């Protein structure tokens, strides 16, 4: 379970929906209000690292935050949360047209460098992550160094 919803959150959710309906009826609804409603309900992921290679790492235990970050304009994202002594990661880019963040190569490299082989990192061309359900033994700073190293090698080839 990533997030338990309590009574206060249900009330907040209903208030946000009511507010959104009233705005729509009055012709004042905007897409930005939807983005703000998510943040009001769940809070924002915490920025952990901004890479000189144009990607960012965020800490959040909510899987939907990856999509929310993309909606807010972040095109190259790694999201993680800690569970015991393990970390769970999502590696994502906005689409196949987002360059300089080759998700399959990053996943392959992270899988090879993960010190505890409890499954492989995997996914597709735009999104993937650490092994399920065990996660990874790599800490977030190690993941940042590995990704930056891969991207630096690719940048040197251009």
N, C-alpha and C positions, 0 to 999 in steps of 0.2 A: 504494500500500500504506500503510495507516494504522499498522499495528503488526506487527512481525515477532515471532513466538513462538520463543524459544530453548529449549534443553534444560532449563534451570533452571525456566522457566515451565511446561513440560509436567509436570515432577516436582511443582511446587507445585500445579498443577491436579489431578493425580491424588491428591495428599495431601488437598486440599480435598474432592474427591468422596468419598474413603474416609471422611473425618471426617463428612461429611454423612450418608452411608449408616449409619454406626455410630450417630449421633445419632438417626436415624429409627428404627432397630431398637430402640434403648433408650427410645423415646418422648420424646426431648428435643429434637427438631428444631423450629426456629422460622423464621419468615420473615426475621427480622432477621439470622440467621446467613447466609442467602443473600446479602443485601446486603453484609454484611461480607466474604464470600468474594470478591466481585467487587473490592472495594477492596484486599484483600490481594494479589490476583493482578495488578491493573493500576495500583494507586495511585488517588488521587483527583484530579479535575480541579482546577485552581488558580483560585480566585475572583479575578476581575479587577476587578469593579465591582458594587456594590449600589446600585440606583437608588432615589431617594425615591418613585418611582412603582410600586414593588412588583415589579420584575424584577431578574434578576441575569445577569452575563456571566461565563463561565468559559472558561479556556484549556485545551484538550485536543485531541490529535490522534486520539483514538479516537471514531469516530462513535457507538458504543454508549453513550457517556457521557451523551448527551442523554436517553436512556431511563432510565438509572440515576438521573440527577438528578431526573427526574419521579417515579420510584419512591420517592425519598427525600423527596418533598413539595415540591420546587421546581416551581411551576406556570407561571412565566413565565421563560423561559431563552433566552439567546443563548450559543452555544458557538462558539469559533473556534480555528483553528490557523494558523500562519504557514508559508508555503512560498515560499522565495525572497523576492521583494519584494511578494508578494501575500498576502492573507488569505482564508481560506475560513470561511464562517459558516453556522450553522444557527440559525434563529429559530423558537422553538416555545412553544406553550402546552399545558397538560395535556389540554384538550378544548375543544369549542365552548362549553361552559358556563363556562369561565374568562373573566371579563370584564376590561376595562381593558388588553387587550393584543391589538389587532386585527392579527393577523399579515399579512393581505393588504394593508392600508394601510401597514404598516411596510415590507413588501417593495417596494411601489410607490414609496414615498418614498426608500428606500435606492437603488433602481435609478435613480431620477431624479437623485440626488445623487452617484452613483458617477462620479468624474472620467474613468475610462477605460471606455468602452462596449465590453466584450468579452462581450456577452450580457446578459440581463436577470436581475435577482433574481426568483425565482419560487417557487411552491409552492401549498399549499392553505390551508384556513381555520385549520389548527392547526400546520402545520410548513412551512417553506420555507427558502430560503437563497440564498447568493451564486451567481453564474453558474458552471456547470460547464463544462469542467474548470479554467477560468482563475482563478476566485476574483475577489476585489475589490481595487481600489486603495485603498479606504477603510481607514484604520487603526482599531484597536479603540476608541480614544478618540473618534474622529469618529463611529463607529457609535453609541456611547453618547449623544453629544450629539444626534444626529439623532433617535434613538428617544425620548429624554427630551423633546425639543422637540415631537414629534408627540403624545406622551401629555399634555404640559402643555396644548397647544391643546385636546385632547379634554376634559380635566378642567375647563378654563375654561368650556366649553359646558354642563357639567352644572349 
